[in-house]
Amino acid sequence: PIHWSPACNTALPELVGARADGSLPGEGGSPVRTNVIWYSERGDRLVAMQRAATICGLAHLDHTTHLCVHPVVGTWLGLRAVVVIDAPADSLVPSREPLPPPPVGITSQEQEAAAVALERALQHAPRGPSAKAAPLPDDTEPWRYWLALRETVELGRKEYQYSDVQSWYHYTKSPAALEKALEDLAGQ
């Protein structure tokens, strides 16, 4: 059997950091410094990933559903890191107007369904160290309520929705989910 290791948590950040650092030519051909900030970092380097995705034109943050929606994959995108580039913007990208939000249509029915799903997810999420969440049905894990929120938007769901194991890992970061994914791959 294939086993997950804590070293797996550092492999992707190291690879992305190595690729991003020095990969852009700066003034006079010297490399531009970059800084990769991961969604999982804690402390004084927090980044609002949804807002970053909106500002750079990657996705639209729908303020009624609190979901980031990409014009092709819908809600099925993972916002994992922001690469900060230490250079004037006009040296990297030709001057242009700020990017408009992607054309994403969330129907009023999807917004209503999302409001209900968000309320359910919040009911089952503890708030604070001593808080108790609402009781769950025996067969429901709390992360499934957050998944249900994402599933309220139809755009991209058929083609891009995460598998059950991917969703399990996305919402829980459980090593058991990674082990299950590796077992599934080894069995193919």
C-alpha positions, 0 to 999 in steps of 0.5 A, spaced: 500 500 500 502 507 498 502 511 504 501 519 505 507 522 509 507 529 512 513 530 507 507 531 502 505 537 505 511 541 503 512 538 496 508 542 492 510 549 496 517 547 495 516 546 487 512 552 486 516 557 490 522 554 486 519 555 480 516 562 481 522 565 484 527 568 479 522 565 473 521 572 471 526 577 467 526 584 471 530 590 469 537 589 465 535 581 465 536 580 473 530 575 476 524 579 479 523 577 486 517 573 488 513 571 494 508 565 494 503 566 500 499 559 501 492 559 503 494 555 509 499 560 512 497 563 519 500 569 522 501 576 519 501 573 512 494 572 511 491 573 504 483 573 502 484 568 496 477 570 494 478 577 493 485 576 490 482 571 485 477 577 483 482 583 483 486 579 478 480 577 474 480 569 475 473 569 478 467 573 480 466 573 488 458 573 489 457 576 495 450 573 496 452 566 496 460 567 498 462 563 493 468 564 488 465 563 481 470 562 475 466 563 468 468 555 466 469 551 472 464 554 476 465 553 484 470 548 482 477 551 483 482 551 488 485 557 490 491 555 494 496 561 493 498 568 491 504 569 488 507 576 489 511 579 484 516 585 486 516 589 480 512 595 477 506 592 474 507 596 468 513 592 467 510 585 467 503 587 463 502 592 458 498 597 461 490 596 461 484 598 464 482 593 471 479 587 469 472 586 469 469 581 473 468 574 469 461 574 466 458 569 471 450 568 471 448 565 478 441 564 477 436 567 483 434 560 484 441 558 485 442 564 490 436 562 494 439 554 494 446 557 496 442 561 502 439 555 505 445 551 504 450 556 507 445 557 513 445 549 514 453 549 514 453 554 519 449 551 523 453 545 523 460 549 524 462 550 531 464 557 533 469 558 538 473 553 542 468 551 547 462 552 542 457 546 540 455 545 533 448 543 531 447 535 532 448 532 525 444 526 522 448 519 523 450 519 516 452 526 515 459 529 516 460 536 517 464 538 511 458 535 506 454 541 508 460 546 505 460 541 499 452 542 498 453 550 498 458 549 492 454 544 489 448 549 489 451 553 482 450 549 476 456 552 472 462 547 471 459 542 476 458 536 471 465 537 468 469 539 474 466 537 480 471 534 485 470 527 486 468 525 493 475 523 496 478 530 493 472 533 496 473 530 503 480 532 503 479 539 500 474 540 506 478 536 512 485 536 510 485 528 512 491 524 511 486 518 511 483 522 504 490 522 501 491 515 503 484 513 500 486 517 493 493 513 493 489 507 494 484 508 488 490 510 484 494 504 485 488 500 484 487 503 477 
